[in-house]
Amino acid sequence: MEGANKVSTDNKKPRVAIIGAGAAGMIMAIRLQKAGFNDFVIYEKGEDVGGTWRENRYPGVACDVPAHHYAFTFEPNPGWHSRLAGGAEIQAYMKSVAEKYGLRPHIVFGQKITSAKFDGTRWHINTDKGLVDQADFLVAATGPLHVPMIPDFKGLDQFAGRHFHSSEWPEDLDPATLKGKRVGVIGNGSSGVQIVSSLARIGADVTVFVRTPQWVFPLGNRFFGATERALVKTFPWIGRMAGGFFKWFFEHVFAEAVIHDGWQRKFLSSQCRRNLASVKDPELQRKLAPPDKPMCRRMVMSADFYPALQKSNTHLVQEAIERVEPKGVVTKDGKLHEFDVLVLATGFWTRAYGRPLELVNEQGKTLTEAWKDKVGAHLSIHVPGFPNYLILGGPHSPRGNFSAIAYSEAIVDHIMNCIELATRKGLRSITARQEAMVGFQESIDARLKGTIWITGCKSWYLDDNGKPENWTGTPGEFRELMRAELNPTEFDVA
């Protein structure tokens, strides 16, 4: 635990504690290093780096953003084996970056920060293993996909077979052993779609429970042969060009489609509807037709899901689940669906924003209390009343069908501006003003008209009042906002 229990002795350089050693936490750490801030520690609840790519090992797990775009801009990877990289390959890439930049000595593995209290100058940190530490800045790089959402099905604990959340796939459960087994998959988001497609290919007898069908964009995968990979390694500009194309596509087609009703929205919608029309069975096609518009919820990317559902070993159930019994799942029509394995592809608590970590400010107010009526953060990063606490991927950041690495790099630009400003001016604290956050939220709301998210759907993008907690501008506008100098009228400093 080389990074823990260390208090900075250099008054000119603040100590930074980062929560999470996923992609965002690693970006934060590397940027600190490059700027000469070497007094930092990363607290990671798991036993390795990688975040979501360490935790998710279910069959078929892959990124739905093309690999040459889903990479650190400062560390491109010319050796990707496929357009949509598998989870294991992305995890290997994350580990290689951690090694190259010497991050491991700064990481405390197997320690989850459970609470932190600000005393007016520093954050006092406690972990679940009894470790205590102090830091001048506390950066939450936990991401939105780390707290599993477990449905409260009656009798779930009575199920006689194995059951688990998709992000907790047992290490001793080889997917190949499920051939011929009866597997139930609850959920048809990205994880559910990948699991069903993979298990159907293996030969498992798969039943997927679909409460509300989702639109599926037919983004197909393509594997790169040895010759092609060697060519890209020899001429890295080819990989950069591919990454540039997909960056353009996601930022100028997908991003524009969700905020404006232009040709981009019409194009993507037509592709989704054409994909649905590829389902030959009229009744199955009817069951798979979503009630909302494409992109209103996070788009599912797959060229394999609809073909998988048309196999004889896959079944779709739309009846609501009544309860779980030892033998399987009972739906509201009274039918018992028997299974050997039950997979909960039911998503995550996407509005956790660092919690269940409990923050307490100098006045004794907790973050949960501060967010009791409305969750918010100025510029998606700063919570008023909680100085020197900075969120990567907070409310109103550009979540959705984009590269999380790309927008995390932009947010780190802003966080580095804050830390460097505090260092230059000898500041003890920086905190956003409440009126600044309100103004930011009003600017977000002013641009909601015309966005796809308010056309009528239930989505994890929406807050308790039905408003999306997404960035309502373009990725380019978000980068400009992040790279701008801090507006002194929006912050209190001490």
Secondary structure, DSSP 8 states (H G I E B T S, - for coil): -TTSS-----TTS--EEEE--SHHHHHHHHHHHHTT---EEEEESSSSS-THHHH---TT-B-SS-TTTSS-TTS--TT-SBSS-BHHHHHHHHHHHHHHTT-GGGEEET--EEEEEE-SS-EEEEETTS-EEEESEEEE---SSSSB-----TTGGG-SSEEEEGGG--TT--GGGGTT-EEEEE--SHHHHHHHHHHHHHT-EEEEE-SS---EE-----B--HHHHHHHHHSHHHHHHHHHHHHHHIIIIIHHHHH--SHHHHHHHHHHHHHHHT---HHHHHHT--SS-TTSS--EE-SSHHHHHTSTTEEEE-S-EEEEETTEEEETTS-EEE-SEEEE---B-TT-TTTTSEEE-TTS-BHHHHTSS----BTTTB-TT-TTEEESS-TTS--SSS-HHHHHHHHHHHHHHHHHHHHHHT-S-EEE-HHHHHHHHHHHHTT-TT-GGGSS---TTB-TTS-B-S--S-HHHHHHHHHS---GGGEEE-
